[in-house]
Amino acid sequence: MEEFRRTYSRLCKESGAEPQETVLQQMHQLPQGRLDLATQSLTVDTCRALGKLLQKEALLTELVLSDCMLSEEGAVLLLQGLCVNTIVRFLDLKGNNLRAAGTEALAKLLRQNKSIQSLTLEWNSLGTWEEAFAAFCGALAANGALQQLDLRNNQISHKGAEELALALKSNTSLQQLDFLPDLRWNHIGLLGGRALVNCLPSNRTLWKLELAGNSIPGDILRAVEQAMGHNQDRQTAFRESQARAHVLSKEVRHLREEKSKQFLDLMETIDRQREEMVRSSKASAARVGQLQEALNERHSIINALKAKLQMAEAALALSEQKAQDLGELLATAEQEQRSLAQRQAKEHRLEQQEAAERESKLLRDLSAANEKNLLLQNQVDELERKVKSQQDQLFLTRQDLTNTAAELKMRAVQAEERLELEKKRSRQSLEDAEHLRFKEVEHMTRHLEESERAMQERVQRLEAARLSLEEELSRAKAAALSERSQAEEELIKAKNQVRLEEQQRLAHLEEKLRLLAQARDEAQSTCLQQKQAVTDAQARAGQLGRQVEGLRRRLEELQQELSNKDQEKAAEVTRVRLELQEQNGRLQAELTAQEALKEKAAALERQLKVIASDHREALLDRESENASLREKLRLKQAEIARIRDEEAQRASFLQNAVLAYVQGSPLRTLSPQK
């Protein structure tokens, strides 16, 4: 509150006035949220500073300005500051002798301020200024925040009471109105009392109205008390209905919270199932990819082996063709040998005749033959080197075949290990899925309406994923077939190239064989060696054929295993479908249960509506009963007044008779009156 005091002092100094010490002392002793300046004579400058301070002050909730002898200007300044304030709840202006300007400022305050709930205006003579008080009553009719109003000792006449009655007809927030006066100050009278009684049926919020001591008849006071009692009953009934509505709203909120919790649990389970389905789809995709890679690797290995087999077969065919060619060459060489033997015999005969002439020629022929022998020897060496190179190539092909066989065995073992691992993983995943399924069955009893849609969408997604996987498999098969066709085309091209190269080689060999015709003995020895190599190559080819048959059987076994895997996958897919169908059935059962719960909630809402309508009807019945009771009371009061008049007449007659008897007058004059 020290800041409050400093701001007050600063505002006073800005206006050119000194702050009042008494006000500063009261501010120093200020309790939390309450400013009490009662019995302090406030100057205009102090009122101006307080008005500016109240426009911004957010700590005060109660302001007491009773018996402060406020001037018209000071009151107007204070009330202008309170027009903007939204924190003050209680305002006490008792005993400040407010006049026309103050009353109009109060009217402006009630029109603009929406926070003041209690207003004390005792001993202010507001009723003497009829126009200003009418404006005050009009502002009170428009105000929707004020609940308690004290107008004691304000010289309110019956006209002011009529204006106040008009205000009470429109006001919907005022609950307590106090008129308890000194008889010298408020003179509401019979007309004002009737106006107030007539306005009470339209006002259902006012439950306390004190009119004692205002020259109002007793029947009007009783009517006011009955109206106040009726309003109190209505307020209690309204509070009870509000309490019931609050309880019902709490129950509805509780049900909504439970439903929201169930829905959140359902969404969590759905998200978990989605994650599991995504994981399973990813795992299946990874498995399919691994299997596809393994198949591709095996296809590549098979294609390589086929290529090697085709190469070996081509080499065998070439070697057989070479052997046939060599046999033909041998036959031609034998024929040439025979012809040469015949020719030699003839030449020998001729040589015997011409020995002398041919000796010189023979010497020349010997030298030429020696040279040819050297050339043939070189050619034989070259042929031996070529044969050795072919033997080395055959040995390398053997090693390649053995290496490929070992690699195939290793890959087969690895494939079997992978299959076992995949089986273990599938078993573990099945066990985990069964465990999760049992947990999900426990949670499925709390699913809501959207689970069926989510499951249908999930089934559609799974079907789409299955279709996409089948399409990918068909594409992979088509790609494998296309690659196979391309590989076959490449093999055909390679065979054609090999044939062309072999034809070229055969032509070259034929040219060489023509040269070998001159070296028969060396050719026979080389032919024998080549026959031995051909037999070795045939034996190796047989071994290779047996290895190829074993590899083919292995490939058939692997294909059988793949078909078994496909069957197991199809069985797993059918099982998952059956499980999804079961879950759909369970979800439908839960949906029916939820629909039953909805129907129960609708029945409860209908019951609430029926109860509210019954309550309204009961209120209407009570109002009608109250009206009838009022009518009966009015009739009884009229009858009581009539009886009182009769009793008064009888009493007057008796009094006259007693006086006449006492005075000794004859009773004949009174007999006609009886």
C-alpha positions as CSV (number, residue, x, y, z in Angstrom):
1,M,0.0,0.0,0.0
2,E,3.0,2.3,0.2
3,E,2.8,2.7,-3.6
4,F,-0.8,3.6,-3.2
5,R,0.2,6.4,-0.8
6,R,3.0,7.6,-3.1
7,T,0.7,7.8,-6.1
8,Y,-2.0,9.7,-4.1
9,S,0.7,12.2,-2.9
10,R,2.0,12.6,-6.4
11,L,-1.5,13.2,-7.9
12,C,-2.2,15.8,-5.1
13,K,1.1,17.6,-5.9
14,E,0.4,17.6,-9.6
15,S,-3.0,19.3,-9.0
16,G,-1.2,22.0,-6.8
17,A,-2.6,20.8,-3.4
18,E,-1.1,19.2,-0.4
19,P,-2.2,15.7,0.5
20,Q,-4.4,15.4,3.6
21,E,-2.5,13.9,6.6
22,T,-5.6,12.0,7.9
23,V,-6.1,10.4,4.5
24,L,-2.4,9.4,4.5
25,Q,-2.7,7.9,8.0
26,Q,-5.7,5.9,6.9
27,M,-3.9,4.7,3.8
28,H,-0.9,3.7,6.1
29,Q,-3.3,1.6,8.2
30,L,-5.0,0.2,5.1
31,P,-5.9,-3.5,5.3
32,Q,-5.7,-5.8,2.3
33,G,-8.2,-4.6,-0.4
34,R,-10.1,-2.1,1.8
35,L,-9.9,1.7,2.0
36,D,-11.8,3.1,4.9
37,L,-12.1,7.0,4.9
38,A,-15.2,7.2,7.1
39,T,-15.8,10.5,9.0
40,Q,-12.9,12.1,7.1
41,S,-13.8,15.5,5.6
42,L,-12.4,15.1,2.1
43,T,-11.5,18.2,0.1
44,V,-12.2,18.7,-3.7
45,D,-8.5,18.2,-4.5
46,T,-8.4,14.9,-2.5
47,C,-11.5,13.7,-4.3
48,R,-10.0,14.6,-7.6
49,A,-6.8,12.6,-6.8
50,L,-8.8,9.7,-5.4
51,G,-10.9,9.7,-8.6
52,K,-7.8,9.5,-10.8
53,L,-6.3,6.9,-8.6
54,L,-9.4,4.7,-8.6
55,Q,-9.3,4.7,-12.4
56,K,-6.1,2.7,-12.4
57,E,-6.0,1.0,-9.0
58,A,-6.5,-2.7,-9.1
59,L,-6.1,-3.6,-5.4
60,L,-9.2,-2.1,-3.8
61,T,-12.4,-4.2,-3.6
62,E,-14.1,-2.2,-0.8
63,L,-14.4,1.6,-0.5
64,V,-15.9,3.2,2.6
65,L,-16.7,7.0,2.3
66,S,-19.4,7.3,4.9
67,D,-19.9,10.7,6.7
68,C,-17.2,12.4,4.7
69,M,-19.2,15.6,4.0
70,L,-18.6,15.4,0.3
71,S,-19.3,18.4,-1.8
72,E,-21.2,18.2,-5.1
73,E,-18.0,18.6,-7.1
74,G,-16.0,16.2,-4.9
75,A,-18.7,13.5,-5.1
76,V,-18.9,13.9,-8.9
77,L,-15.1,13.6,-9.3
78,L,-15.0,10.4,-7.1
79,L,-17.9,8.8,-8.9
80,Q,-16.4,9.6,-12.4
81,G,-13.3,7.7,-11.3
82,L,-15.3,4.7,-10.2
83,C,-17.2,4.6,-13.6
84,V,-14.0,3.1,-15.2
85,N,-13.0,0.9,-12.2
86,T,-13.7,-2.8,-12.6
87,I,-12.4,-4.1,-9.2
88,V,-14.4,-2.4,-6.5
89,R,-17.3,-4.6,-5.2
90,F,-18.6,-2.6,-2.1
91,L,-19.2,1.1,-2.0
92,D,-20.4,3.0,1.1
93,L,-21.6,6.6,0.6
94,K,-23.6,6.9,3.8
95,G,-24.4,10.4,5.2
96,N,-22.8,12.6,2.5
97,N,-26.0,14.7,1.7
98,L,-25.8,14.0,-2.0
99,R,-27.9,16.3,-4.1
100,A,-29.0,16.5,-7.7
101,A,-25.5,16.4,-9.3
102,G,-24.4,13.6,-7.0
103,T,-27.6,11.7,-7.8
104,E,-27.0,12.1,-11.5
105,A,-23.3,11.0,-11.0
106,L,-24.7,7.9,-9.2
107,A,-27.0,7.2,-12.2
108,K,-24.0,7.4,-14.5
109,L,-22.0,5.1,-12.2
110,L,-24.8,2.5,-12.3
111,R,-25.0,2.7,-16.1
112,Q,-21.2,2.3,-16.7
113,N,-19.8,0.3,-13.8
114,K,-20.3,-3.5,-14.0
115,S,-18.5,-4.6,-10.9
116,I,-20.1,-2.9,-7.8
117,Q,-22.3,-5.4,-6.1
118,S,-23.2,-3.5,-2.8
119,L,-24.1,0.2,-2.6
120,T,-25.0,2.0,0.6
121,L,-26.7,5.4,0.2
122,E,-28.2,5.9,3.7
123,W,-28.9,9.5,4.8
124,N,-28.4,11.3,1.5
125,S,-31.8,12.9,0.7
126,L,-31.9,11.4,-2.9
127,G,-35.7,11.5,-3.0
128,T,-36.0,15.3,-2.8
129,W,-34.6,15.7,-6.3
130,E,-37.3,14.0,-8.3
131,E,-35.7,14.2,-11.8
132,A,-32.3,13.1,-10.6
133,F,-33.8,10.3,-8.6
134,A,-35.8,9.2,-11.7
135,A,-32.5,9.1,-13.7
136,F,-31.0,7.1,-10.8
137,C,-33.9,4.6,-11.0
138,G,-33.6,4.3,-14.8
139,A,-29.8,3.5,-14.4
140,L,-30.8,0.9,-11.7
141,A,-33.2,-0.7,-14.1
142,A,-30.3,-1.1,-16.7
143,N,-27.7,-2.3,-14.2
144,G,-27.0,-6.0,-14.1
145,A,-24.4,-6.3,-11.4
146,L,-25.8,-4.6,-8.2
147,Q,-27.2,-7.1,-5.7
148,Q,-27.6,-5.0,-2.5
149,L,-28.9,-1.4,-2.2
150,D,-29.5,0.6,0.9
151,L,-31.8,3.6,0.5
152,R,-32.7,4.3,4.1
153,N,-33.6,7.8,5.2
154,N,-33.5,9.4,1.7
155,Q,-36.8,11.4,1.8
156,I,-38.3,9.1,-0.9
157,S,-41.9,10.1,-1.5
158,H,-44.6,8.0,-3.2
159,K,-43.5,9.3,-6.6
160,G,-39.9,8.2,-6.0
161,A,-41.3,4.8,-4.9
162,E,-43.2,4.6,-8.2
163,E,-40.0,5.3,-10.1
164,L,-38.2,2.7,-8.1
165,A,-41.0,0.2,-8.7
166,L,-40.6,0.8,-12.5
167,A,-36.9,0.1,-12.1
168,L,-37.4,-3.1,-10.1
169,K,-39.7,-4.4,-12.9
170,S,-36.7,-4.3,-15.4
171,N,-33.8,-5.1,-12.9
172,T,-32.7,-8.8,-12.9
173,S,-29.8,-8.7,-10.4
174,L,-30.9,-6.8,-7.3
175,Q,-31.5,-9.1,-4.3
176,Q,-31.8,-6.9,-1.2
177,L,-33.4,-3.4,-1.0
178,D,-33.6,-1.6,2.4
179,F,-36.0,1.2,3.2
180,L,-36.1,1.0,7.0
181,P,-36.3,4.7,7.8
182,D,-36.8,7.3,10.4
183,L,-40.4,8.4,9.9
184,R,-39.2,12.0,9.3
185,W,-37.2,11.0,6.2
186,N,-38.9,8.4,3.9
187,H,-42.6,9.0,3.2
188,I,-43.5,6.2,0.7
189,G,-47.0,6.0,1.9
190,L,-49.9,4.0,0.6
191,L,-49.4,4.9,-3.1
192,G,-45.7,4.1,-3.1
193,G,-46.4,0.8,-1.2
194,R,-49.0,-0.2,-3.8
195,A,-46.6,0.6,-6.7
196,L,-43.9,-1.5,-5.1
197,V,-46.3,-4.4,-4.5
198,N,-47.5,-4.2,-8.2
199,C,-43.9,-4.4,-9.4
200,L,-42.9,-7.4,-7.3
201,P,-44.6,-10.1,-9.5
202,S,-42.4,-9.1,-12.5
203,N,-39.2,-9.1,-10.4
204,R,-38.0,-12.6,-9.4
205,T,-34.6,-11.8,-8.0
206,L,-35.4,-9.5,-5.1
207,W,-35.8,-11.5,-2.0
208,K,-35.4,-8.9,0.8
209,L,-37.4,-5.6,0.8
210,E,-37.7,-3.7,4.1
211,L,-40.6,-1.1,4.1
212,A,-41.3,-0.8,7.8
213,G,-41.8,2.7,9.1
214,N,-42.9,4.3,5.8
215,S,-46.5,4.9,6.6
216,I,-47.5,1.8,4.5
217,P,-50.6,-0.2,5.6
218,G,-50.1,-3.6,7.1
219,D,-51.8,-5.6,4.3
220,I,-49.3,-4.1,1.8
221,L,-46.4,-5.0,4.1
222,R,-47.8,-8.5,4.4
223,A,-48.2,-8.7,0.6
224,V,-44.6,-7.6,0.2
225,E,-43.5,-10.2,2.8
226,Q,-45.4,-12.9,0.9
227,A,-43.9,-11.8,-2.4
228,M,-40.4,-11.8,-0.8
229,G,-41.1,-15.3,0.6
230,H,-42.3,-16.4,-2.8
231,N,-39.1,-15.1,-4.4
232,Q,-37.0,-16.8,-1.7
233,D,-38.8,-20.1,-2.4
234,R,-38.2,-19.5,-6.1
235,Q,-34.5,-18.7,-5.4
236,T,-34.1,-21.8,-3.3
237,A,-35.9,-23.9,-6.0
238,F,-33.7,-22.3,-8.7
239,R,-30.6,-23.0,-6.6
240,E,-31.7,-26.6,-6.1
241,S,-32.3,-27.0,-9.8
242,Q,-28.9,-25.4,-10.5
243,A,-27.3,-27.8,-8.1
244,R,-29.1,-30.8,-9.7
245,A,-28.1,-29.5,-13.1
246,H,-24.6,-29.1,-11.9
247,V,-24.6,-32.6,-10.6
248,L,-26.0,-33.9,-13.8
249,S,-23.5,-31.9,-15.8
250,K,-20.7,-33.4,-13.6
251,E,-22.0,-36.8,-14.4
252,V,-22.2,-36.1,-18.1
253,R,-18.7,-34.6,-18.0
254,H,-17.6,-37.7,-16.1
255,L,-19.2,-39.9,-18.8
256,R,-17.6,-37.8,-21.5
257,E,-14.2,-38.1,-19.8
258,E,-14.6,-41.8,-19.5
259,K,-15.6,-42.0,-23.2
260,S,-12.7,-39.8,-24.1
261,K,-10.4,-42.0,-22.1
262,Q,-11.8,-45.1,-23.8
263,F,-11.4,-43.4,-27.1
264,L,-7.8,-42.5,-26.3
265,D,-7.1,-46.0,-25.2
266,L,-8.6,-47.3,-28.4
267,M,-6.6,-44.9,-30.5
268,E,-3.4,-46.0,-28.6
269,T,-4.2,-49.6,-29.3
270,I,-5.0,-48.8,-32.9
271,D,-1.6,-46.9,-33.2
272,R,0.2,-49.9,-31.6
273,Q,-1.5,-52.2,-34.1
274,R,-0.6,-49.9,-36.9
275,E,3.0,-49.8,-35.8
276,E,3.0,-53.6,-35.4
277,M,1.5,-54.0,-38.9
278,V,4.0,-51.6,-40.3
279,R,6.8,-53.5,-38.6
280,S,5.5,-56.8,-39.8
281,S,5.1,-55.4,-43.4
282,K,8.6,-54.0,-43.2
283,A,9.9,-57.4,-41.9
284,S,8.0,-59.3,-44.6
285,A,9.3,-56.8,-47.2
286,A,12.8,-57.3,-45.9
287,R,12.4,-61.1,-46.0
288,V,11.0,-60.9,-49.5
289,G,13.9,-58.7,-50.5
290,Q,16.4,-61.1,-49.0
291,L,14.7,-64.1,-50.6
292,Q,14.6,-62.2,-53.9
293,E,18.3,-61.3,-53.5
294,A,19.1,-64.9,-52.7
295,L,17.1,-66.0,-55.7
296,N,18.9,-63.5,-57.9
297,E,22.2,-64.7,-56.6
298,R,21.2,-68.3,-57.3
299,H,20.0,-67.4,-60.7
300,S,23.2,-65.6,-61.4
301,I,25.2,-68.6,-60.1
302,I,23.1,-70.9,-62.2
303,N,23.5,-68.7,-65.2
304,A,27.3,-68.6,-64.7
305,L,27.4,-72.4,-64.3
306,K,25.3,-72.8,-67.4
307,A,27.7,-70.5,-69.2
308,K,30.6,-72.5,-68.0
309,L,28.9,-75.7,-69.0
310,Q,28.2,-74.4,-72.4
311,M,31.8,-73.3,-72.7
312,A,33.0,-76.7,-71.6
313,E,30.6,-78.4,-74.0
314,A,31.8,-76.1,-76.7
315,A,35.4,-76.9,-75.8
316,L,34.5,-80.6,-75.9
317,A,32.8,-80.2,-79.2
318,L,35.8,-78.4,-80.5
319,S,38.1,-81.1,-79.2
320,E,36.0,-83.8,-80.7
321,Q,35.9,-81.9,-84.0
322,K,39.7,-81.5,-83.8
323,A,40.0,-85.3,-83.1
324,Q,37.9,-86.0,-86.1
325,D,39.9,-83.6,-88.2
326,L,43.1,-85.2,-86.9
327,G,41.8,-88.7,-87.8
328,E,40.9,-87.5,-91.3
329,L,44.4,-86.0,-91.5
330,L,45.9,-89.4,-90.4
331,A,43.9,-91.2,-93.0
332,T,45.0,-88.7,-95.6
333,A,48.6,-89.0,-94.3
334,E,48.4,-92.9,-94.6
335,Q,47.1,-92.6,-98.1
336,E,49.8,-90.1,-98.9
337,Q,52.3,-92.5,-97.3
338,R,51.2,-95.3,-99.4
339,S,51.3,-93.2,-102.5
340,L,54.7,-91.9,-101.4
341,A,55.9,-95.5,-100.9
342,Q,54.8,-96.4,-104.4
343,R,56.4,-93.3,-105.7
344,Q,59.5,-94.0,-103.8
345,A,59.7,-97.4,-105.2
346,K,59.4,-96.0,-108.7
347,E,61.8,-93.3,-107.8
348,H,64.1,-95.9,-106.3
349,R,64.1,-97.8,-109.5
350,L,64.7,-94.6,-111.4
351,E,67.3,-93.6,-108.8
352,Q,69.1,-96.9,-109.3
353,Q,69.3,-96.1,-113.0
354,E,70.2,-92.5,-112.5
355,A,72.2,-92.8,-109.2
356,A,75.1,-91.0,-110.5
357,E,72.9,-88.1,-111.6
358,R,70.9,-88.0,-108.4
359,E,73.7,-88.1,-105.9
360,S,74.3,-84.5,-106.3
361,K,70.6,-83.8,-106.2
362,L,70.2,-86.0,-103.1
363,L,72.9,-84.1,-101.4
364,R,71.0,-80.9,-102.3
365,D,67.7,-82.6,-101.2
366,L,69.3,-83.7,-97.9
367,S,70.4,-80.2,-97.1
368,A,66.9,-78.9,-97.9
369,A,65.3,-81.8,-95.9
370,N,67.5,-80.9,-93.0
371,E,66.3,-77.4,-93.2
372,K,62.7,-78.5,-93.5
373,N,63.2,-80.9,-90.5
374,L,64.4,-77.9,-88.5
375,L,61.3,-76.0,-89.5
376,L,59.0,-78.9,-88.7
377,Q,60.7,-79.4,-85.3
378,N,60.0,-75.8,-84.5
379,Q,56.4,-76.2,-85.5
380,V,56.1,-79.3,-83.4
381,D,57.5,-77.4,-80.4
382,E,54.9,-74.7,-81.0
383,L,52.2,-77.3,-81.1
384,E,53.4,-78.8,-77.9
385,R,53.3,-75.4,-76.2
386,K,49.7,-74.9,-77.4
387,V,48.7,-78.3,-76.1
388,K,50.3,-77.5,-72.7
389,S,48.4,-74.2,-72.7
390,Q,45.1,-76.0,-73.5
391,Q,45.9,-78.5,-70.6
392,D,46.5,-75.5,-68.3
393,Q,43.2,-74.0,-69.4
394,L,41.4,-77.3,-68.7
395,F,43.1,-77.4,-65.3
396,L,41.9,-73.8,-64.6
397,T,38.4,-74.7,-65.7
398,R,38.5,-77.7,-63.3
399,Q,39.6,-75.5,-60.5
400,D,36.8,-73.0,-61.3
401,L,34.3,-75.8,-61.3
402,T,35.5,-77.0,-57.9
403,N,35.5,-73.5,-56.5
404,T,32.0,-72.9,-57.8
405,A,30.9,-76.2,-56.3
406,A,32.4,-75.2,-53.0
407,E,30.8,-71.7,-53.2
408,L,27.4,-73.3,-54.0
409,K,27.7,-75.6,-51.0
410,M,28.7,-72.7,-48.8
411,R,25.8,-70.6,-50.1
412,A,23.4,-73.5,-49.7
413,V,24.6,-73.9,-46.0
414,Q,24.2,-70.1,-45.5
415,A,20.7,-70.3,-47.1
416,E,19.7,-73.1,-44.8
417,E,21.0,-71.1,-41.8
418,R,19.1,-68.1,-43.0
419,L,16.0,-70.2,-43.4
420,E,16.4,-71.5,-39.8
421,L,16.9,-68.0,-38.5
422,E,13.9,-66.8,-40.3
423,K,11.9,-69.7,-38.9
424,K,13.0,-68.9,-35.4
425,R,12.2,-65.2,-36.0
426,S,8.8,-66.1,-37.4
427,R,8.1,-68.3,-34.4
428,Q,9.2,-65.6,-32.0
429,S,7.1,-63.0,-33.9
430,L,4.1,-65.4,-33.8
431,E,4.5,-65.9,-30.1
432,D,4.8,-62.1,-29.5
433,A,1.8,-61.6,-31.8
434,E,-0.2,-64.1,-29.7
435,H,0.8,-62.4,-26.5
436,L,-0.1,-59.0,-27.8
437,R,-3.3,-60.4,-29.2
438,F,-4.3,-61.7,-25.7
439,K,-3.6,-58.2,-24.3
440,E,-5.5,-56.6,-27.1
441,V,-8.5,-58.9,-26.4
442,E,-8.6,-57.5,-22.9
443,H,-8.5,-53.9,-24.2
444,M,-11.0,-54.4,-27.0
445,T,-14.0,-54.2,-24.7
446,R,-13.5,-50.4,-24.5
447,H,-13.3,-49.5,-28.2
448,L,-15.6,-46.9,-29.8
449,E,-17.4,-46.3,-33.1
450,E,-14.4,-45.4,-35.3
451,S,-12.6,-48.7,-34.6
452,E,-14.5,-50.5,-37.4
453,R,-13.7,-47.8,-39.9
454,A,-10.0,-47.8,-38.9
455,M,-9.9,-51.6,-39.2
456,Q,-11.6,-51.5,-42.5
457,E,-9.1,-48.9,-43.7
458,R,-6.3,-51.1,-42.4
459,V,-7.7,-54.2,-44.2
460,Q,-7.9,-52.2,-47.4
461,R,-4.3,-51.0,-46.8
462,L,-3.2,-54.5,-46.2
463,E,-5.0,-55.7,-49.3
464,A,-3.3,-52.9,-51.2
465,A,0.1,-53.8,-49.7
466,R,-0.6,-57.5,-50.6
467,L,-1.5,-56.5,-54.2
468,S,1.5,-54.3,-54.4
469,L,3.7,-57.1,-53.2
470,E,2.2,-59.5,-55.7
471,E,2.7,-56.9,-58.4
472,E,6.3,-56.5,-57.3
473,L,6.8,-60.3,-57.3
474,S,5.2,-60.5,-60.8
475,R,7.5,-57.7,-61.9
476,A,10.5,-59.5,-60.4
477,K,9.5,-62.7,-62.2
478,A,9.1,-60.8,-65.5
479,A,12.5,-59.1,-64.9
480,A,14.0,-62.5,-64.2
481,L,12.5,-64.0,-67.4
482,S,13.6,-61.0,-69.4
483,E,17.1,-61.3,-67.9
484,R,17.1,-65.0,-68.7
485,S,16.0,-64.4,-72.3
486,Q,18.7,-61.7,-72.6
487,A,21.3,-64.2,-71.1
488,E,20.2,-66.8,-73.6
489,E,20.5,-64.3,-76.4
490,E,23.9,-63.4,-75.2
491,L,24.8,-67.1,-75.0
492,I,23.6,-67.6,-78.6
493,K,25.7,-64.6,-79.7
494,A,28.7,-66.0,-77.8
495,K,28.2,-69.4,-79.5
496,N,28.0,-67.8,-82.9
497,Q,31.2,-65.8,-82.1
498,V,32.9,-69.0,-80.9
499,R,31.8,-70.8,-84.0
500,L,33.2,-68.1,-86.2
501,E,36.5,-68.1,-84.2
502,E,36.6,-71.9,-84.5
503,Q,36.0,-71.8,-88.2
504,Q,38.9,-69.3,-88.5
505,R,41.0,-71.5,-86.2
506,L,40.1,-74.5,-88.4
507,A,41.1,-72.7,-91.5
508,H,44.4,-71.8,-89.8
509,L,44.8,-75.4,-88.7
510,E,44.1,-76.7,-92.1
511,E,46.9,-74.5,-93.4
512,K,49.1,-75.8,-90.6
513,L,48.1,-79.5,-91.4
514,R,49.2,-78.9,-95.0
515,L,52.5,-78.0,-93.6
516,L,52.4,-81.0,-91.2
517,A,51.9,-83.5,-94.1
518,Q,55.7,-83.3,-94.6
519,A,56.3,-84.4,-90.9
520,R,54.2,-87.6,-90.6
521,D,56.0,-89.2,-87.7
522,E,55.9,-86.1,-85.6
523,A,52.2,-85.7,-86.5
524,Q,51.4,-89.3,-85.4
525,S,53.0,-88.8,-82.1
526,T,51.2,-85.5,-81.6
527,C,47.9,-87.2,-82.6
528,L,48.4,-89.9,-80.0
529,Q,49.1,-87.3,-77.4
530,Q,46.0,-85.3,-78.4
531,K,43.9,-88.5,-78.3
532,Q,45.1,-89.1,-74.7
533,A,44.2,-85.4,-73.9
534,V,40.7,-85.9,-75.5
535,T,40.1,-89.0,-73.4
536,D,41.1,-87.0,-70.3
537,A,38.9,-84.1,-71.4
538,Q,35.9,-86.5,-71.9
539,A,36.5,-88.0,-68.4
540,R,36.6,-84.5,-67.0
541,A,33.5,-83.5,-69.0
542,G,31.7,-86.6,-67.5
543,Q,32.7,-85.4,-64.0
544,L,31.5,-81.9,-64.8
545,G,28.2,-83.3,-66.1
546,R,27.7,-85.3,-62.9
547,Q,28.5,-82.1,-60.8
548,V,26.0,-80.2,-62.9
549,E,23.3,-82.8,-62.3
550,G,24.0,-82.6,-58.6
551,L,23.7,-78.8,-58.8
552,R,20.5,-79.1,-60.7
553,R,19.0,-81.4,-58.1
554,R,20.1,-78.9,-55.4
555,L,18.4,-76.1,-57.4
556,E,15.2,-78.2,-57.5
557,E,15.4,-78.8,-53.8
558,L,15.8,-75.0,-53.2
559,Q,12.9,-74.3,-55.5
560,Q,10.8,-76.8,-53.5
561,E,11.8,-75.1,-50.3
562,L,10.8,-71.7,-51.9
563,S,7.4,-73.2,-52.9
564,N,7.0,-74.4,-49.3
565,K,7.8,-71.0,-48.0
566,D,5.3,-69.5,-50.4
567,Q,2.7,-71.9,-49.1
568,E,3.5,-71.1,-45.5
569,K,3.3,-67.4,-46.4
570,A,-0.1,-67.9,-48.0
571,A,-1.3,-69.8,-44.9
572,E,0.0,-67.0,-42.6
573,V,-1.9,-64.5,-44.7
574,T,-5.1,-66.5,-44.5
575,R,-4.6,-66.8,-40.7
576,V,-4.1,-63.0,-40.4
577,R,-7.3,-62.5,-42.4
578,L,-9.2,-64.8,-40.1
579,E,-7.9,-62.9,-37.1
580,L,-8.8,-59.6,-38.7
581,Q,-12.3,-61.0,-39.3
582,E,-12.6,-62.1,-35.6
583,Q,-11.4,-58.7,-34.5
584,N,-14.0,-57.1,-36.8
585,G,-16.7,-59.2,-35.1
586,R,-15.5,-58.2,-31.7
587,L,-15.4,-54.6,-32.7
588,Q,-18.9,-54.9,-34.0
589,A,-20.0,-56.3,-30.7
590,E,-18.3,-53.4,-28.9
591,L,-20.0,-51.0,-31.3
592,T,-23.4,-52.5,-30.3
593,A,-22.4,-52.1,-26.6
594,Q,-21.4,-48.5,-27.3
595,E,-24.7,-47.9,-29.1
596,A,-26.5,-49.3,-26.0
597,L,-24.5,-46.9,-23.9
598,K,-25.5,-44.0,-26.2
599,E,-29.1,-45.0,-25.9
600,K,-28.8,-45.0,-22.1
601,A,-27.2,-41.6,-22.3
602,A,-30.1,-40.4,-24.5
603,A,-32.6,-41.9,-22.1
604,L,-30.8,-40.1,-19.2
605,E,-31.0,-36.8,-21.2
606,R,-34.7,-37.4,-21.9
607,Q,-35.2,-38.1,-18.1
608,L,-33.4,-34.8,-17.4
609,K,-35.6,-33.0,-19.8
610,V,-38.7,-34.6,-18.3
611,I,-37.5,-33.6,-14.8
612,A,-36.8,-30.1,-16.0
613,S,-40.3,-29.9,-17.5
614,D,-41.8,-31.3,-14.4
615,H,-39.9,-28.8,-12.4
616,R,-41.2,-26.0,-14.6
617,E,-44.7,-27.2,-14.3
618,A,-44.3,-27.5,-10.5
619,L,-43.1,-23.9,-10.5
620,L,-46.0,-22.8,-12.6
621,D,-48.4,-24.7,-10.3
622,R,-46.9,-23.0,-7.3
623,E,-47.2,-19.6,-8.9
624,S,-50.9,-20.4,-9.7
625,E,-51.4,-21.6,-6.1
626,N,-49.8,-18.5,-4.8
627,A,-52.0,-16.3,-7.0
628,S,-55.1,-18.2,-5.7
629,L,-53.8,-17.9,-2.2
630,R,-53.3,-14.2,-2.7
631,E,-56.9,-13.9,-4.0
632,K,-58.2,-15.8,-1.0
633,L,-56.1,-13.6,1.3
634,R,-57.5,-10.6,-0.3
635,L,-61.1,-11.9,0.1
636,K,-60.4,-12.8,3.7
637,Q,-58.9,-9.5,4.4
638,A,-62.0,-7.8,2.9
639,E,-64.2,-10.0,5.1
640,I,-62.1,-9.2,8.1
641,A,-62.4,-5.5,7.4
642,R,-66.2,-5.9,7.0
643,I,-66.3,-7.8,10.3
644,R,-64.2,-5.1,12.0
645,D,-66.6,-2.4,10.7
646,E,-69.5,-4.4,12.0
647,E,-67.8,-4.9,15.3
648,A,-67.0,-1.2,15.5
649,Q,-70.6,-0.3,14.8
650,R,-71.8,-2.7,17.4
651,A,-69.3,-1.3,19.9
652,S,-70.5,2.2,19.1
653,F,-74.1,1.1,19.6
654,L,-73.2,-0.5,22.9
655,Q,-71.3,2.5,24.0
656,N,-74.2,4.8,23.2
657,A,-76.6,2.5,25.1
658,V,-74.3,2.4,28.1
659,L,-74.0,6.2,28.1
660,A,-77.8,6.6,27.7
661,Y,-78.4,4.2,30.6
662,V,-75.8,5.9,32.7
663,Q,-77.3,9.3,32.0
664,G,-80.8,8.0,32.7
665,S,-82.2,8.7,29.3
666,P,-85.0,6.4,28.0
667,L,-84.1,3.6,25.6
668,R,-86.9,4.2,23.3
669,T,-84.8,6.5,21.1
670,L,-82.3,3.8,20.6
671,S,-84.6,1.0,19.8
672,P,-85.2,1.9,16.1
673,Q,-81.4,2.1,15.7
674,K,-81.1,-1.5,16.9
